[in-house]
Amino acid sequence: MPKDFVVTFVARDRPGLVDLMSEVVTAHGGNWLESRMARLAEKFAGIVRVQAPDDKAEAMADALANLSDHGFRVTVEEARTEETAEAGKVLNLEILGPDQPGIVHEISHCLAEHKVSVEELETSLEDAPFAGGKLFRAALTLHLPAGLSEDSLADALEEIGSAVMVDVTFGTPN
């Protein structure tokens, strides 16, 4: 039975990083299943889920870990492959407002208090048109636990949004 691994990495950005990783996976009969990668502050970082045949899985995991010889900082963890269907609703959340320290903490603390799981989080800073300064933007995909109403979470987040002067917008995933 094939084994899945979640690989996280960071390296100084340069051409060929993805090629090196994919070469290791392919050389061990592995399959690249899904990934998220980005360049941030002169670094290239990512998280990748790969799969390898059982008889080559450990060798692939070791070879991925040995990418540290090429300037990678790598962790390799075996992943569960069975999907667990959780009750609850999936929502998208967008945050937009003047940048200031603490926005992510305030929002994430509220989500944790309501037992909401963050499936995805992407943040960025943008130039504020007409006003100068920077705008903070966050896009989140959330998994609400069974029993939590969308309205009660919206009320709590809108209260925080008012306190830190950001707009909070909910939507459903496509």
Rosetta blueprint (number, residue, H / E / L):
1 M L
2 P L
3 K E
4 D E
5 F E
6 V E
7 V E
8 T E
9 F E
10 V E
11 A E
12 R E
13 D L
14 R L
15 P L
16 G L
17 L H
18 V H
19 D H
20 L H
21 M H
22 S H
23 E H
24 V H
25 V H
26 T H
27 A H
28 H L
29 G L
30 G L
31 N E
32 W E
33 L E
34 E E
35 S E
36 R E
37 M E
38 A E
39 R E
40 L E
41 A L
42 E L
43 K E
44 F E
45 A E
46 G E
47 I E
48 V E
49 R E
50 V E
51 Q E
52 A E
53 P L
54 D H
55 D H
56 K H
57 A H
58 E H
59 A H
60 M H
61 A H
62 D H
63 A H
64 L H
65 A H
66 N H
67 L H
68 S H
69 D H
70 H H
71 G L
72 F L
73 R E
74 V E
75 T E
76 V E
77 E E
78 E E
79 A E
80 R L
81 T L
82 E L
83 E L
84 T L
85 A L
86 E L
87 A L
88 G L
89 K L
90 V E
91 L E
92 N E
93 L E
94 E E
95 I E
96 L E
97 G E
98 P E
99 D L
100 Q L
101 P L
102 G L
103 I H
104 V H
105 H H
106 E H
107 I H
108 S H
109 H H
110 C H
111 L H
112 A H
113 E H
114 H L
115 K L
116 V L
117 S E
118 V E
119 E E
120 E E
121 L E
122 E E
123 T E
124 S E
125 L E
126 E E
127 D E
128 A L
129 P L
130 F L
131 A L
132 G L
133 G L
134 K E
135 L E
136 F E
137 R E
138 A E
139 A E
140 L E
141 T E
142 L E
143 H E
144 L L
145 P L
146 A L
147 G L
148 L L
149 S L
150 E H
151 D H
152 S H
153 L H
154 A H
155 D H
156 A H
157 L H
158 E H
159 E H
160 I H
161 G H
162 S H
163 A H
164 V H
165 M L
166 V L
167 D E
168 V E
169 T E
170 F E
171 G E
172 T L
173 P L
174 N L
